[in-house]
Amino acid sequence: MSPRGDSQTDPYRNKQLVAAYLKQAALKL
């Protein structure tokens, strides 16, 4: 958990997590 907020309350961090998830998904294809 980030000190300044979790992924649901932190738009920037959430965007980073989504980008990382999409990258991992692309590698699995």
Backbone bond lengths (Angstrom), bond angles and torsions (degrees), N, CA, C in turn:
res aa  C-N    CA-C-N  psi(-1)  N-CA   C-N-CA  omega(-1)  CA-C   N-CA-C  phi
1 M - - - 1.463 - - 1.530 110.72 -
2 S 1.311 114.62 137.35 1.461 119.24 178.63 1.529 110.15 -81.64
3 P 1.329 117.13 139.31 1.472 121.35 -179.15 1.529 112.64 -58.01
4 R 1.330 116.24 -31.10 1.461 119.54 -176.82 1.521 113.02 -92.53
5 G 1.327 116.43 6.58 1.458 118.64 176.77 1.518 112.49 137.51
6 D 1.322 116.53 151.96 1.458 120.15 179.08 1.530 110.62 -80.31
7 S 1.327 117.00 -177.56 1.462 120.97 -175.06 1.524 112.47 -64.92
8 Q 1.346 117.25 -24.30 1.460 119.52 -177.68 1.521 111.62 -79.80
9 T 1.331 117.65 -25.25 1.462 120.01 -176.81 1.526 111.94 -105.92
10 D 1.324 116.08 -5.61 1.462 119.98 -178.24 1.537 108.84 -117.51
11 P 1.335 117.34 97.17 1.471 121.86 -176.10 1.525 112.74 -56.73
12 Y 1.330 117.69 -40.82 1.467 120.22 -177.58 1.517 110.85 -66.33
13 R 1.342 116.60 -46.59 1.460 120.22 -179.67 1.527 109.92 -64.72
14 N 1.329 115.88 -39.76 1.460 119.77 179.51 1.527 110.18 -60.33
15 K 1.332 115.82 -41.63 1.474 120.12 179.44 1.524 110.51 -63.37
16 Q 1.329 116.58 -39.39 1.457 121.16 178.05 1.523 110.91 -63.88
17 L 1.332 117.11 -41.02 1.461 121.34 -179.51 1.524 110.50 -66.16
18 V 1.329 115.90 -39.87 1.462 120.34 178.68 1.529 109.97 -64.08
19 A 1.312 117.19 -43.24 1.459 121.48 179.96 1.527 110.53 -62.14
20 A 1.328 116.66 -41.07 1.463 121.25 179.36 1.533 110.07 -66.19
21 Y 1.328 116.83 -40.31 1.463 120.86 179.64 1.525 110.50 -63.56
22 L 1.326 116.79 -44.12 1.457 120.79 -179.73 1.528 110.65 -64.37
23 K 1.323 116.38 -37.65 1.466 120.49 179.29 1.519 110.76 -64.53
24 Q 1.337 116.71 -43.77 1.463 120.93 178.73 1.529 110.23 -63.77
25 A 1.334 116.40 -40.88 1.462 120.63 179.93 1.530 110.55 -63.25
26 A 1.319 116.38 -38.94 1.460 120.53 -179.74 1.530 110.77 -65.64
27 L 1.328 117.14 -36.10 1.454 120.77 179.98 1.528 111.73 -67.70
28 K 1.325 116.26 -27.25 1.464 120.40 -178.75 1.523 112.30 -79.33
29 L 1.333 117.15 -17.89 1.457 120.30 -178.61 1.522 111.51 -73.93
